[in-house]
C-alpha cells in the first residue's frame, strides 16, 4: 500500500511536530513509513536547501529561488520519494509543490500558474495523494517561531508580515482549487487536537485505498 502525503502550511503552523506524532502512530500500527522534507531530503537537495534558506547577504532573485526549489524537488523525487512509493511505503513529506505555489507564486508574487508550470516540469505532474494544510494566522505563526528557540529560523521566516499573509491566502486558494486533495486543519487548536484531526484524515484515506 503506497500513499504520498504532504504536510503544508504557513510558517509556525506546527506541521513538523504533528508529522513527528503521526509518523510514530502509523509505525506502531505496522505501516512502512518514509519521512522526509523539502527543500532537501537527499544530499544534493540538501545542498540546494542551504542556498535557498541560508541567511546570505546576497539577494537571491525570486525566479532563481523558485527554480532552485523545483530543482531540489526533482532530485528528491527521483532519489527518494518515487522509489519509496514503488516499494509500497507511505511517504510523509514536510512541504512539496504547494509551498512553492504559496511562497514563490503568491508571497513573492511571481504568479501561481507560472510557478506551477516549472514544478509540473520538475515533477512530471506528480502531485500528492493527500495534502494536509495546517492553517494558522500569520501573526500567531510568526510569534510561535520567535518563542521556539529550538526551531531553525530561515530566510523566509524573516520576511515582512504581508509576505506571510500572501502565503497563507494562497494556501487557502489552493485548498479551494483542489478540494479532493487538500484538507484544511485548524492549526490554532492545541497540538493534541491538531494531531487527532490530522490522524483521522489520514486514517480515512488509508481505509479508502
C-alpha positions, 0 to 999 in steps of 0.5 A, a space after each residue: 500500500 503506497 500513499 504520498 502525503 504532504 504536510 503544508 502550511 504557513 510558517 509556525 503552523 506546527 506541521 513538523 511536530 504533528 508529522 513527528 506524532 503521526 509518523 510514530 502512530 502509523 509505525 506502531 500500527 505496522 505501516 512502512 513509513 518514509 519521512 522526509 522534507 523539502 527543500 532537501 531530503 537527499 544530499 544534493 537537495 540538501 545542498 540546494 536547501 542551504 542556498 535557498 534558506 541560508 541567511 546570505 547577504 546576497 539577494 537571491 532573485 525570486 525566479 532563481 529561488 523558485 527554480 532552485 526549489 523545483 530543482 531540489 524537488 526533482 532530485 528528491 523525487 527521483 532519489 527518494 520519494 518515487 522509489 519509496 512509493 514503488 516499494 509500497 511505503 507511505 511517504 510523509 513529506 514536510 512541504 512539496 509543490 504547494 509551498 512553492 505555489 504559496 511562497 514563490 507564486 503568491 508571497 513573492 508574487 511571481 504568479 501561481 500558474 507560472 510557478 506551477 508550470 516549472 514544478 509540473 516540469 520538475 515533477 512530471 505532474 506528480 502531485 500528492 495523494 493527500 495534502 494536509 494544510 495546517 492553517 494558522 494566522 500569520 501573526 500567531 505563526 510568526 510569534 510561535 517561531 520567535 518563542 521556539 528557540 529550538 526551531 531553525 529560523 530561515 530566510 523566509 521566516 524573516 520576511 515582512 508580515 504581508 509576505 506571510 499573509 500572501 502565503 497563507 491566502 494562497 494556501 487557502 486558494 489552493 485548498 479551494 482549487 483542489 478540494 479532493 486533495 487538500 484538507 484544511 486543519 485548524 492549526 490554532 487548536 492545541 497540538 493534541 487536537 491538531 494531531 487527532 484531526 490530522 490522524 483521522 484524515 489520514 486514517 480515512 484515506 488509508 481505509 479508502 485505498 
